[in-house]
Structure formats: C-alpha cells, structure tokens
Amino acid sequence: MKIKSVNLDIVIGITSALPQTGKPEIAFAGRSNVGKSSLLNALIQRKNYARTSSQPGKTQTINYYNLNDALYLVDLPGYGYAKVSEATRAKWGKMIERYLRSSKMLRAVFLLVDMRHEPTANDCAMIEWIRSAGFTPVIVATKMDKLSRNEQNKMLPVIRKKLKLSAEERLIPFSAETKAGREEILSIVEEIQSGEEAPEKQEEDRP
C-alpha cells in the first residue's frame, strides 16, 4: 500500500460526540506506552507525526488520521497504568468502549500488546470488548526488536494462549525500529479498503 497523503483531521475528547466520517475506520488500541504512536508513525512513514512519549497516557484523545483521503486510522487513548487519576482512566475506558460500540464506520480493530510481557488483565478485557462489539481483533506484538529470536518464539505462544486467540485471529510481531511487520499490517489495511471499494466498483461495472 502506497502512502500518498496523511492528515490529522479530527481530534475528540471525553465529552465530544463521535464524528460521522463517511470513510472506513481502522482503530488501534493498547495499554499506555505500548507503542501505538510509534506504530502509526512507522505505518505512515512520518517521523513523530503521531506524538510519542516515554510517559504513559500521552494520548488522551481519539485521533483520526486521514490516509490517502480514503480511510481513517484511529488512535485510541492508552489504557492501564497511565499517570492520571482513577476517575480519568475510567472516563477514557468509557470513551474507548463508546467508540467501539457506536462508530458506524469502524471496520477493524488492531490490539497492541508488548511482546516482552505476558498480556495484562486490561489487555484481556480489551480483547473481549473488541469481540463483543462484533470485530475479529488483529493482535500486534510490539517491541519485538527488544527480544532475541529465541525469546520471540517463546513469547508468541504465550500471548496467543493468554488472549485465547482463535485460528482466524492474527498475531503480527512488530518493531517500530526495524519496521518488521509493517507491510503485513498495511496489507490488512489495504484489504479493508479494497473491500469497501468493491461494491461501488461492481455497481460501476454494470451495463
């Protein structure tokens, strides 16, 4: 998939209404500091376009990135051990759940987990949210460059077992440093875009 243009079109907070974008949306969820912003920067090949930080909880809004004027990559707030109050974390959780259940254009959800650690209780809760909203999650195991090949091979089955992944639920190892896994993720994004375009194209092809 060729990235021709990207723009941060929409930013919404806790009290904002969800926008009606009219374009397919692909969301990225994960605990605080798991590397969502780094992944998005790697996908769009723009250094620091999505703000990164070593401080958990940097993304406190839902950010809509317009890709090629064809679809939106949606960056959800991180959950878990962000340095904010419990009340604020609860509000973020409600905002994420509201988005997953209410967005009319949401087509897929990528769940990011840190490959170096066993998935947390919050990760397990999030994947159940995604499934209960009717989506087949795509799991991205980030920071793979921090582990040796042997360590990666040990952790991937642990992640799959902990998250109770089915055969059709994909698990993609990813590194923002080496860009390993980038093409596979973009391939899925392109599949979704092609699927959205197909009905209209078929209509055009009719005599």
PyMOL commands that place a pseudoatom at each C-alpha (Angstrom):
pseudoatom trace, name=CA, resn=MET, resi=1, chain=A, elem=C, hetatm=0, pos=[0.000, 0.000, 0.000]
pseudoatom trace, name=CA, resn=LYS, resi=2, chain=A, elem=C, hetatm=0, pos=[1.443, 3.366, -1.031]
pseudoatom trace, name=CA, resn=ILE, resi=3, chain=A, elem=C, hetatm=0, pos=[1.034, 6.250, 1.415]
pseudoatom trace, name=CA, resn=LYS, resi=4, chain=A, elem=C, hetatm=0, pos=[0.216, 9.312, -0.681]
pseudoatom trace, name=CA, resn=SER, resi=5, chain=A, elem=C, hetatm=0, pos=[-1.125, 11.634, 1.997]
pseudoatom trace, name=CA, resn=VAL, resi=6, chain=A, elem=C, hetatm=0, pos=[-1.914, 11.688, 5.712]
pseudoatom trace, name=CA, resn=ASN, resi=7, chain=A, elem=C, hetatm=0, pos=[-3.606, 14.343, 7.822]
pseudoatom trace, name=CA, resn=LEU, resi=8, chain=A, elem=C, hetatm=0, pos=[-4.742, 14.528, 11.430]
pseudoatom trace, name=CA, resn=ASP, resi=9, chain=A, elem=C, hetatm=0, pos=[-8.291, 15.571, 10.559]
pseudoatom trace, name=CA, resn=ILE, resi=10, chain=A, elem=C, hetatm=0, pos=[-10.265, 15.055, 13.763]
pseudoatom trace, name=CA, resn=VAL, resi=11, chain=A, elem=C, hetatm=0, pos=[-9.460, 15.064, 17.480]
pseudoatom trace, name=CA, resn=ILE, resi=12, chain=A, elem=C, hetatm=0, pos=[-12.192, 14.356, 20.018]
pseudoatom trace, name=CA, resn=GLY, resi=13, chain=A, elem=C, hetatm=0, pos=[-12.183, 14.316, 23.812]
pseudoatom trace, name=CA, resn=ILE, resi=14, chain=A, elem=C, hetatm=0, pos=[-14.159, 12.596, 26.532]
pseudoatom trace, name=CA, resn=THR, resi=15, chain=A, elem=C, hetatm=0, pos=[-17.302, 14.718, 26.119]
pseudoatom trace, name=CA, resn=SER, resi=16, chain=A, elem=C, hetatm=0, pos=[-17.199, 15.045, 22.313]
pseudoatom trace, name=CA, resn=ALA, resi=17, chain=A, elem=C, hetatm=0, pos=[-19.730, 13.398, 20.026]
pseudoatom trace, name=CA, resn=LEU, resi=18, chain=A, elem=C, hetatm=0, pos=[-18.355, 10.789, 17.645]
pseudoatom trace, name=CA, resn=PRO, resi=19, chain=A, elem=C, hetatm=0, pos=[-17.939, 12.206, 14.129]
pseudoatom trace, name=CA, resn=GLN, resi=20, chain=A, elem=C, hetatm=0, pos=[-19.679, 10.721, 11.108]
pseudoatom trace, name=CA, resn=THR, resi=21, chain=A, elem=C, hetatm=0, pos=[-16.612, 10.439, 8.897]
pseudoatom trace, name=CA, resn=GLY, resi=22, chain=A, elem=C, hetatm=0, pos=[-18.187, 8.673, 5.916]
pseudoatom trace, name=CA, resn=LYS, resi=23, chain=A, elem=C, hetatm=0, pos=[-14.955, 6.706, 5.419]
pseudoatom trace, name=CA, resn=PRO, resi=24, chain=A, elem=C, hetatm=0, pos=[-13.905, 3.283, 6.743]
pseudoatom trace, name=CA, resn=GLU, resi=25, chain=A, elem=C, hetatm=0, pos=[-12.145, 3.497, 10.108]
pseudoatom trace, name=CA, resn=ILE, resi=26, chain=A, elem=C, hetatm=0, pos=[-9.434, 1.196, 11.455]
pseudoatom trace, name=CA, resn=ALA, resi=27, chain=A, elem=C, hetatm=0, pos=[-8.766, 1.610, 15.165]
pseudoatom trace, name=CA, resn=PHE, resi=28, chain=A, elem=C, hetatm=0, pos=[-5.601, 0.973, 17.171]
pseudoatom trace, name=CA, resn=ALA, resi=29, chain=A, elem=C, hetatm=0, pos=[-5.949, 0.133, 20.868]
pseudoatom trace, name=CA, resn=GLY, resi=30, chain=A, elem=C, hetatm=0, pos=[-3.451, -0.815, 23.542]
pseudoatom trace, name=CA, resn=ARG, resi=31, chain=A, elem=C, hetatm=0, pos=[-2.243, -0.064, 27.028]
pseudoatom trace, name=CA, resn=SER, resi=32, chain=A, elem=C, hetatm=0, pos=[-0.354, 3.111, 27.807]
pseudoatom trace, name=CA, resn=ASN, resi=33, chain=A, elem=C, hetatm=0, pos=[3.172, 3.207, 26.384]
pseudoatom trace, name=CA, resn=VAL, resi=34, chain=A, elem=C, hetatm=0, pos=[2.736, 0.045, 24.301]
pseudoatom trace, name=CA, resn=GLY, resi=35, chain=A, elem=C, hetatm=0, pos=[3.857, 1.900, 21.173]
pseudoatom trace, name=CA, resn=LYS, resi=36, chain=A, elem=C, hetatm=0, pos=[0.704, 2.923, 19.297]
pseudoatom trace, name=CA, resn=SER, resi=37, chain=A, elem=C, hetatm=0, pos=[2.078, 6.291, 18.212]
pseudoatom trace, name=CA, resn=SER, resi=38, chain=A, elem=C, hetatm=0, pos=[5.353, 4.692, 17.131]
pseudoatom trace, name=CA, resn=LEU, resi=39, chain=A, elem=C, hetatm=0, pos=[3.438, 2.113, 15.095]
pseudoatom trace, name=CA, resn=LEU, resi=40, chain=A, elem=C, hetatm=0, pos=[1.328, 4.782, 13.398]
pseudoatom trace, name=CA, resn=ASN, resi=41, chain=A, elem=C, hetatm=0, pos=[4.444, 6.809, 12.559]
pseudoatom trace, name=CA, resn=ALA, resi=42, chain=A, elem=C, hetatm=0, pos=[6.030, 3.700, 11.069]
pseudoatom trace, name=CA, resn=LEU, resi=43, chain=A, elem=C, hetatm=0, pos=[2.943, 2.911, 9.002]
pseudoatom trace, name=CA, resn=ILE, resi=44, chain=A, elem=C, hetatm=0, pos=[2.628, 6.380, 7.503]
pseudoatom trace, name=CA, resn=GLN, resi=45, chain=A, elem=C, hetatm=0, pos=[6.406, 6.899, 7.283]
pseudoatom trace, name=CA, resn=ARG, resi=46, chain=A, elem=C, hetatm=0, pos=[6.248, 10.241, 9.068]
pseudoatom trace, name=CA, resn=LYS, resi=47, chain=A, elem=C, hetatm=0, pos=[8.673, 10.733, 11.940]
pseudoatom trace, name=CA, resn=ASN, resi=48, chain=A, elem=C, hetatm=0, pos=[6.896, 11.963, 15.086]
pseudoatom trace, name=CA, resn=TYR, resi=49, chain=A, elem=C, hetatm=0, pos=[3.662, 12.795, 13.216]
pseudoatom trace, name=CA, resn=ALA, resi=50, chain=A, elem=C, hetatm=0, pos=[1.781, 10.916, 15.924]
pseudoatom trace, name=CA, resn=ARG, resi=51, chain=A, elem=C, hetatm=0, pos=[3.254, 12.229, 19.166]
pseudoatom trace, name=CA, resn=THR, resi=52, chain=A, elem=C, hetatm=0, pos=[5.323, 9.700, 21.090]
pseudoatom trace, name=CA, resn=SER, resi=53, chain=A, elem=C, hetatm=0, pos=[6.366, 9.880, 24.724]
pseudoatom trace, name=CA, resn=SER, resi=54, chain=A, elem=C, hetatm=0, pos=[8.022, 7.758, 27.383]
pseudoatom trace, name=CA, resn=GLN, resi=55, chain=A, elem=C, hetatm=0, pos=[5.316, 9.000, 29.750]
pseudoatom trace, name=CA, resn=PRO, resi=56, chain=A, elem=C, hetatm=0, pos=[2.284, 6.681, 29.745]
pseudoatom trace, name=CA, resn=GLY, resi=57, chain=A, elem=C, hetatm=0, pos=[-1.036, 8.285, 28.919]
pseudoatom trace, name=CA, resn=LYS, resi=58, chain=A, elem=C, hetatm=0, pos=[0.223, 10.845, 26.387]
pseudoatom trace, name=CA, resn=THR, resi=59, chain=A, elem=C, hetatm=0, pos=[-2.658, 10.162, 24.002]
pseudoatom trace, name=CA, resn=GLN, resi=60, chain=A, elem=C, hetatm=0, pos=[-5.715, 11.448, 25.887]
pseudoatom trace, name=CA, resn=THR, resi=61, chain=A, elem=C, hetatm=0, pos=[-7.995, 11.932, 22.907]
pseudoatom trace, name=CA, resn=ILE, resi=62, chain=A, elem=C, hetatm=0, pos=[-9.272, 9.890, 19.966]
pseudoatom trace, name=CA, resn=ASN, resi=63, chain=A, elem=C, hetatm=0, pos=[-7.216, 10.975, 16.952]
pseudoatom trace, name=CA, resn=TYR, resi=64, chain=A, elem=C, hetatm=0, pos=[-8.409, 10.383, 13.395]
pseudoatom trace, name=CA, resn=TYR, resi=65, chain=A, elem=C, hetatm=0, pos=[-5.653, 10.236, 10.746]
pseudoatom trace, name=CA, resn=ASN, resi=66, chain=A, elem=C, hetatm=0, pos=[-6.964, 10.595, 7.198]
pseudoatom trace, name=CA, resn=LEU, resi=67, chain=A, elem=C, hetatm=0, pos=[-4.966, 8.231, 4.994]
pseudoatom trace, name=CA, resn=ASN, resi=68, chain=A, elem=C, hetatm=0, pos=[-4.936, 8.881, 1.236]
pseudoatom trace, name=CA, resn=ASP, resi=69, chain=A, elem=C, hetatm=0, pos=[-8.320, 10.603, 1.679]
pseudoatom trace, name=CA, resn=ALA, resi=70, chain=A, elem=C, hetatm=0, pos=[-9.720, 7.058, 1.598]
pseudoatom trace, name=CA, resn=LEU, resi=71, chain=A, elem=C, hetatm=0, pos=[-9.894, 5.846, 5.199]
pseudoatom trace, name=CA, resn=TYR, resi=72, chain=A, elem=C, hetatm=0, pos=[-9.101, 6.788, 8.786]
pseudoatom trace, name=CA, resn=LEU, resi=73, chain=A, elem=C, hetatm=0, pos=[-6.535, 5.281, 11.120]
pseudoatom trace, name=CA, resn=VAL, resi=74, chain=A, elem=C, hetatm=0, pos=[-7.964, 5.950, 14.583]
pseudoatom trace, name=CA, resn=ASP, resi=75, chain=A, elem=C, hetatm=0, pos=[-5.601, 6.209, 17.557]
pseudoatom trace, name=CA, resn=LEU, resi=76, chain=A, elem=C, hetatm=0, pos=[-7.436, 5.409, 20.794]
pseudoatom trace, name=CA, resn=PRO, resi=77, chain=A, elem=C, hetatm=0, pos=[-6.235, 6.542, 24.259]
pseudoatom trace, name=CA, resn=GLY, resi=78, chain=A, elem=C, hetatm=0, pos=[-3.970, 4.101, 26.044]
pseudoatom trace, name=CA, resn=TYR, resi=79, chain=A, elem=C, hetatm=0, pos=[-5.424, 2.204, 28.973]
pseudoatom trace, name=CA, resn=GLY, resi=80, chain=A, elem=C, hetatm=0, pos=[-3.818, 0.781, 32.084]
pseudoatom trace, name=CA, resn=TYR, resi=81, chain=A, elem=C, hetatm=0, pos=[-1.189, 2.366, 34.281]
pseudoatom trace, name=CA, resn=ALA, resi=82, chain=A, elem=C, hetatm=0, pos=[-1.174, 5.929, 32.958]
pseudoatom trace, name=CA, resn=LYS, resi=83, chain=A, elem=C, hetatm=0, pos=[-0.132, 8.580, 35.476]
pseudoatom trace, name=CA, resn=VAL, resi=84, chain=A, elem=C, hetatm=0, pos=[-3.619, 10.012, 35.821]
pseudoatom trace, name=CA, resn=SER, resi=85, chain=A, elem=C, hetatm=0, pos=[-6.391, 9.618, 38.366]
pseudoatom trace, name=CA, resn=GLU, resi=86, chain=A, elem=C, hetatm=0, pos=[-8.522, 6.503, 38.521]
pseudoatom trace, name=CA, resn=ALA, resi=87, chain=A, elem=C, hetatm=0, pos=[-11.556, 8.621, 37.626]
pseudoatom trace, name=CA, resn=THR, resi=88, chain=A, elem=C, hetatm=0, pos=[-9.858, 9.874, 34.443]
pseudoatom trace, name=CA, resn=ARG, resi=89, chain=A, elem=C, hetatm=0, pos=[-8.825, 6.338, 33.476]
pseudoatom trace, name=CA, resn=ALA, resi=90, chain=A, elem=C, hetatm=0, pos=[-12.436, 5.252, 33.916]
pseudoatom trace, name=CA, resn=LYS, resi=91, chain=A, elem=C, hetatm=0, pos=[-13.600, 8.070, 31.620]
pseudoatom trace, name=CA, resn=TRP, resi=92, chain=A, elem=C, hetatm=0, pos=[-11.046, 7.040, 28.991]
pseudoatom trace, name=CA, resn=GLY, resi=93, chain=A, elem=C, hetatm=0, pos=[-12.318, 3.464, 29.247]
pseudoatom trace, name=CA, resn=LYS, resi=94, chain=A, elem=C, hetatm=0, pos=[-15.886, 4.616, 28.663]
pseudoatom trace, name=CA, resn=MET, resi=95, chain=A, elem=C, hetatm=0, pos=[-14.765, 6.742, 25.702]
pseudoatom trace, name=CA, resn=ILE, resi=96, chain=A, elem=C, hetatm=0, pos=[-12.988, 3.768, 24.115]
pseudoatom trace, name=CA, resn=GLU, resi=97, chain=A, elem=C, hetatm=0, pos=[-15.955, 1.462, 24.695]
pseudoatom trace, name=CA, resn=ARG, resi=98, chain=A, elem=C, hetatm=0, pos=[-18.379, 4.070, 23.312]
pseudoatom trace, name=CA, resn=TYR, resi=99, chain=A, elem=C, hetatm=0, pos=[-16.272, 4.351, 20.176]
pseudoatom trace, name=CA, resn=LEU, resi=100, chain=A, elem=C, hetatm=0, pos=[-16.018, 0.567, 19.668]
pseudoatom trace, name=CA, resn=ARG, resi=101, chain=A, elem=C, hetatm=0, pos=[-19.760, 0.099, 20.089]
pseudoatom trace, name=CA, resn=SER, resi=102, chain=A, elem=C, hetatm=0, pos=[-21.055, 3.222, 18.360]
pseudoatom trace, name=CA, resn=SER, resi=103, chain=A, elem=C, hetatm=0, pos=[-18.836, 4.118, 15.403]
pseudoatom trace, name=CA, resn=LYS, resi=104, chain=A, elem=C, hetatm=0, pos=[-20.772, 3.348, 12.226]
pseudoatom trace, name=CA, resn=MET, resi=105, chain=A, elem=C, hetatm=0, pos=[-17.675, 3.305, 10.034]
pseudoatom trace, name=CA, resn=LEU, resi=106, chain=A, elem=C, hetatm=0, pos=[-15.382, 1.152, 12.195]
pseudoatom trace, name=CA, resn=ARG, resi=107, chain=A, elem=C, hetatm=0, pos=[-14.231, -1.826, 10.141]
pseudoatom trace, name=CA, resn=ALA, resi=108, chain=A, elem=C, hetatm=0, pos=[-11.349, -3.364, 12.128]
pseudoatom trace, name=CA, resn=VAL, resi=109, chain=A, elem=C, hetatm=0, pos=[-9.529, -3.081, 15.452]
pseudoatom trace, name=CA, resn=PHE, resi=110, chain=A, elem=C, hetatm=0, pos=[-5.833, -3.714, 15.995]
pseudoatom trace, name=CA, resn=LEU, resi=111, chain=A, elem=C, hetatm=0, pos=[-4.912, -4.504, 19.601]
pseudoatom trace, name=CA, resn=LEU, resi=112, chain=A, elem=C, hetatm=0, pos=[-1.290, -3.792, 20.512]
pseudoatom trace, name=CA, resn=VAL, resi=113, chain=A, elem=C, hetatm=0, pos=[0.460, -5.755, 23.256]
pseudoatom trace, name=CA, resn=ASP, resi=114, chain=A, elem=C, hetatm=0, pos=[4.082, -5.576, 24.425]
pseudoatom trace, name=CA, resn=MET, resi=115, chain=A, elem=C, hetatm=0, pos=[5.849, -8.717, 23.234]
pseudoatom trace, name=CA, resn=ARG, resi=116, chain=A, elem=C, hetatm=0, pos=[8.231, -8.577, 26.183]
pseudoatom trace, name=CA, resn=HIS, resi=117, chain=A, elem=C, hetatm=0, pos=[5.484, -9.304, 28.709]
pseudoatom trace, name=CA, resn=GLU, resi=118, chain=A, elem=C, hetatm=0, pos=[2.506, -11.573, 29.160]
pseudoatom trace, name=CA, resn=PRO, resi=119, chain=A, elem=C, hetatm=0, pos=[-0.743, -9.746, 28.263]
pseudoatom trace, name=CA, resn=THR, resi=120, chain=A, elem=C, hetatm=0, pos=[-2.273, -7.923, 31.228]
pseudoatom trace, name=CA, resn=ALA, resi=121, chain=A, elem=C, hetatm=0, pos=[-5.770, -8.236, 32.653]
pseudoatom trace, name=CA, resn=ASN, resi=122, chain=A, elem=C, hetatm=0, pos=[-6.565, -4.960, 30.848]
pseudoatom trace, name=CA, resn=ASP, resi=123, chain=A, elem=C, hetatm=0, pos=[-5.399, -6.475, 27.552]
pseudoatom trace, name=CA, resn=CYS, resi=124, chain=A, elem=C, hetatm=0, pos=[-7.674, -9.466, 28.113]
pseudoatom trace, name=CA, resn=ALA, resi=125, chain=A, elem=C, hetatm=0, pos=[-10.598, -7.169, 28.950]
pseudoatom trace, name=CA, resn=MET, resi=126, chain=A, elem=C, hetatm=0, pos=[-9.956, -5.090, 25.844]
pseudoatom trace, name=CA, resn=ILE, resi=127, chain=A, elem=C, hetatm=0, pos=[-9.922, -8.060, 23.504]
pseudoatom trace, name=CA, resn=GLU, resi=128, chain=A, elem=C, hetatm=0, pos=[-13.250, -9.165, 24.952]
pseudoatom trace, name=CA, resn=TRP, resi=129, chain=A, elem=C, hetatm=0, pos=[-14.648, -5.668, 24.357]
pseudoatom trace, name=CA, resn=ILE, resi=130, chain=A, elem=C, hetatm=0, pos=[-13.494, -5.882, 20.750]
pseudoatom trace, name=CA, resn=ARG, resi=131, chain=A, elem=C, hetatm=0, pos=[-15.044, -9.302, 20.245]
pseudoatom trace, name=CA, resn=SER, resi=132, chain=A, elem=C, hetatm=0, pos=[-18.302, -8.323, 21.975]
pseudoatom trace, name=CA, resn=ALA, resi=133, chain=A, elem=C, hetatm=0, pos=[-18.543, -5.331, 19.628]
pseudoatom trace, name=CA, resn=GLY, resi=134, chain=A, elem=C, hetatm=0, pos=[-18.559, -7.796, 16.722]
pseudoatom trace, name=CA, resn=PHE, resi=135, chain=A, elem=C, hetatm=0, pos=[-14.979, -7.498, 15.454]
pseudoatom trace, name=CA, resn=THR, resi=136, chain=A, elem=C, hetatm=0, pos=[-12.241, -10.056, 14.890]
pseudoatom trace, name=CA, resn=PRO, resi=137, chain=A, elem=C, hetatm=0, pos=[-9.211, -8.400, 16.535]
pseudoatom trace, name=CA, resn=VAL, resi=138, chain=A, elem=C, hetatm=0, pos=[-5.800, -8.269, 14.899]
pseudoatom trace, name=CA, resn=ILE, resi=139, chain=A, elem=C, hetatm=0, pos=[-3.080, -8.518, 17.555]
pseudoatom trace, name=CA, resn=VAL, resi=140, chain=A, elem=C, hetatm=0, pos=[0.193, -6.641, 17.077]
pseudoatom trace, name=CA, resn=ALA, resi=141, chain=A, elem=C, hetatm=0, pos=[3.031, -7.703, 19.388]
pseudoatom trace, name=CA, resn=THR, resi=142, chain=A, elem=C, hetatm=0, pos=[5.196, -4.580, 19.614]
pseudoatom trace, name=CA, resn=LYS, resi=143, chain=A, elem=C, hetatm=0, pos=[8.851, -4.028, 20.526]
pseudoatom trace, name=CA, resn=MET, resi=144, chain=A, elem=C, hetatm=0, pos=[9.976, -7.325, 19.010]
pseudoatom trace, name=CA, resn=ASP, resi=145, chain=A, elem=C, hetatm=0, pos=[13.444, -5.839, 18.442]
pseudoatom trace, name=CA, resn=LYS, resi=146, chain=A, elem=C, hetatm=0, pos=[13.944, -5.832, 22.226]
pseudoatom trace, name=CA, resn=LEU, resi=147, chain=A, elem=C, hetatm=0, pos=[13.915, -9.645, 22.244]
pseudoatom trace, name=CA, resn=SER, resi=148, chain=A, elem=C, hetatm=0, pos=[16.142, -12.285, 20.682]
pseudoatom trace, name=CA, resn=ARG, resi=149, chain=A, elem=C, hetatm=0, pos=[14.650, -14.594, 18.071]
pseudoatom trace, name=CA, resn=ASN, resi=150, chain=A, elem=C, hetatm=0, pos=[14.518, -17.373, 20.673]
pseudoatom trace, name=CA, resn=GLU, resi=151, chain=A, elem=C, hetatm=0, pos=[12.710, -15.115, 23.153]
pseudoatom trace, name=CA, resn=GLN, resi=152, chain=A, elem=C, hetatm=0, pos=[10.236, -14.070, 20.470]
pseudoatom trace, name=CA, resn=ASN, resi=153, chain=A, elem=C, hetatm=0, pos=[9.465, -17.704, 19.676]
pseudoatom trace, name=CA, resn=LYS, resi=154, chain=A, elem=C, hetatm=0, pos=[8.778, -18.342, 23.357]
pseudoatom trace, name=CA, resn=MET, resi=155, chain=A, elem=C, hetatm=0, pos=[6.557, -15.286, 23.885]
pseudoatom trace, name=CA, resn=LEU, resi=156, chain=A, elem=C, hetatm=0, pos=[4.288, -15.551, 20.846]
pseudoatom trace, name=CA, resn=PRO, resi=157, chain=A, elem=C, hetatm=0, pos=[2.561, -18.770, 22.009]
pseudoatom trace, name=CA, resn=VAL, resi=158, chain=A, elem=C, hetatm=0, pos=[2.195, -17.240, 25.497]
pseudoatom trace, name=CA, resn=ILE, resi=159, chain=A, elem=C, hetatm=0, pos=[0.435, -14.207, 24.034]
pseudoatom trace, name=CA, resn=ARG, resi=160, chain=A, elem=C, hetatm=0, pos=[-1.796, -16.360, 21.841]
pseudoatom trace, name=CA, resn=LYS, resi=161, chain=A, elem=C, hetatm=0, pos=[-2.794, -18.552, 24.779]
pseudoatom trace, name=CA, resn=LYS, resi=162, chain=A, elem=C, hetatm=0, pos=[-3.379, -15.690, 27.231]
pseudoatom trace, name=CA, resn=LEU, resi=163, chain=A, elem=C, hetatm=0, pos=[-5.604, -13.800, 24.797]
pseudoatom trace, name=CA, resn=LYS, resi=164, chain=A, elem=C, hetatm=0, pos=[-7.377, -17.023, 23.760]
pseudoatom trace, name=CA, resn=LEU, resi=165, chain=A, elem=C, hetatm=0, pos=[-6.809, -16.312, 20.090]
pseudoatom trace, name=CA, resn=SER, resi=166, chain=A, elem=C, hetatm=0, pos=[-8.785, -18.328, 17.571]
pseudoatom trace, name=CA, resn=ALA, resi=167, chain=A, elem=C, hetatm=0, pos=[-7.335, -19.612, 14.322]
pseudoatom trace, name=CA, resn=GLU, resi=168, chain=A, elem=C, hetatm=0, pos=[-8.617, -16.615, 12.342]
pseudoatom trace, name=CA, resn=GLU, resi=169, chain=A, elem=C, hetatm=0, pos=[-7.328, -14.012, 14.814]
pseudoatom trace, name=CA, resn=ARG, resi=170, chain=A, elem=C, hetatm=0, pos=[-3.966, -12.873, 13.502]
pseudoatom trace, name=CA, resn=LEU, resi=171, chain=A, elem=C, hetatm=0, pos=[-0.888, -12.183, 15.636]
pseudoatom trace, name=CA, resn=ILE, resi=172, chain=A, elem=C, hetatm=0, pos=[1.715, -9.941, 13.987]
pseudoatom trace, name=CA, resn=PRO, resi=173, chain=A, elem=C, hetatm=0, pos=[5.167, -9.343, 15.529]
pseudoatom trace, name=CA, resn=PHE, resi=174, chain=A, elem=C, hetatm=0, pos=[6.161, -5.706, 15.002]
pseudoatom trace, name=CA, resn=SER, resi=175, chain=A, elem=C, hetatm=0, pos=[9.120, -3.390, 15.521]
pseudoatom trace, name=CA, resn=ALA, resi=176, chain=A, elem=C, hetatm=0, pos=[8.941, 0.378, 15.081]
pseudoatom trace, name=CA, resn=GLU, resi=177, chain=A, elem=C, hetatm=0, pos=[12.745, 0.365, 14.887]
pseudoatom trace, name=CA, resn=THR, resi=178, chain=A, elem=C, hetatm=0, pos=[13.246, -2.164, 12.094]
pseudoatom trace, name=CA, resn=LYS, resi=179, chain=A, elem=C, hetatm=0, pos=[9.740, -1.810, 10.554]
pseudoatom trace, name=CA, resn=ALA, resi=180, chain=A, elem=C, hetatm=0, pos=[9.297, -5.596, 10.730]
pseudoatom trace, name=CA, resn=GLY, resi=181, chain=A, elem=C, hetatm=0, pos=[5.590, -6.348, 10.420]
pseudoatom trace, name=CA, resn=ARG, resi=182, chain=A, elem=C, hetatm=0, pos=[4.781, -3.021, 8.740]
pseudoatom trace, name=CA, resn=GLU, resi=183, chain=A, elem=C, hetatm=0, pos=[3.976, -4.489, 5.329]
pseudoatom trace, name=CA, resn=GLU, resi=184, chain=A, elem=C, hetatm=0, pos=[1.718, -7.159, 6.823]
pseudoatom trace, name=CA, resn=ILE, resi=185, chain=A, elem=C, hetatm=0, pos=[-0.256, -4.542, 8.748]
pseudoatom trace, name=CA, resn=LEU, resi=186, chain=A, elem=C, hetatm=0, pos=[-0.554, -2.312, 5.678]
pseudoatom trace, name=CA, resn=SER, resi=187, chain=A, elem=C, hetatm=0, pos=[-1.682, -5.317, 3.655]
pseudoatom trace, name=CA, resn=ILE, resi=188, chain=A, elem=C, hetatm=0, pos=[-4.596, -5.803, 6.062]
pseudoatom trace, name=CA, resn=VAL, resi=189, chain=A, elem=C, hetatm=0, pos=[-5.417, -2.090, 5.844]
pseudoatom trace, name=CA, resn=GLU, resi=190, chain=A, elem=C, hetatm=0, pos=[-5.407, -2.354, 2.060]
pseudoatom trace, name=CA, resn=GLU, resi=191, chain=A, elem=C, hetatm=0, pos=[-7.664, -5.430, 2.179]
pseudoatom trace, name=CA, resn=ILE, resi=192, chain=A, elem=C, hetatm=0, pos=[-10.196, -3.458, 4.193]
pseudoatom trace, name=CA, resn=GLN, resi=193, chain=A, elem=C, hetatm=0, pos=[-10.028, -0.501, 1.823]
pseudoatom trace, name=CA, resn=SER, resi=194, chain=A, elem=C, hetatm=0, pos=[-10.430, -2.790, -1.198]
pseudoatom trace, name=CA, resn=GLY, resi=195, chain=A, elem=C, hetatm=0, pos=[-13.411, -4.460, 0.441]
pseudoatom trace, name=CA, resn=GLU, resi=196, chain=A, elem=C, hetatm=0, pos=[-15.068, -1.085, 0.911]
pseudoatom trace, name=CA, resn=GLU, resi=197, chain=A, elem=C, hetatm=0, pos=[-14.437, -0.067, -2.675]
pseudoatom trace, name=CA, resn=ALA, resi=198, chain=A, elem=C, hetatm=0, pos=[-15.627, -3.355, -4.242]
pseudoatom trace, name=CA, resn=PRO, resi=199, chain=A, elem=C, hetatm=0, pos=[-19.447, -2.824, -4.066]
pseudoatom trace, name=CA, resn=GLU, resi=200, chain=A, elem=C, hetatm=0, pos=[-19.176, 0.640, -5.660]
pseudoatom trace, name=CA, resn=LYS, resi=201, chain=A, elem=C, hetatm=0, pos=[-16.871, -0.676, -8.380]
pseudoatom trace, name=CA, resn=GLN, resi=202, chain=A, elem=C, hetatm=0, pos=[-19.251, -3.525, -9.121]
pseudoatom trace, name=CA, resn=GLU, resi=203, chain=A, elem=C, hetatm=0, pos=[-22.068, -1.002, -9.446]
pseudoatom trace, name=CA, resn=GLU, resi=204, chain=A, elem=C, hetatm=0, pos=[-19.996, 0.994, -11.939]
pseudoatom trace, name=CA, resn=ASP, resi=205, chain=A, elem=C, hetatm=0, pos=[-19.233, -2.137, -13.948]
pseudoatom trace, name=CA, resn=ARG, resi=206, chain=A, elem=C, hetatm=0, pos=[-22.877, -2.956, -14.559]
pseudoatom trace, name=CA, resn=PRO, resi=207, chain=A, elem=C, hetatm=0, pos=[-24.092, -2.357, -18.145]
for i in range(1, 207): cmd.bond("trace and resi %d" % i, "trace and resi %d" % (i + 1))
show_as sticks, trace
zoom trace
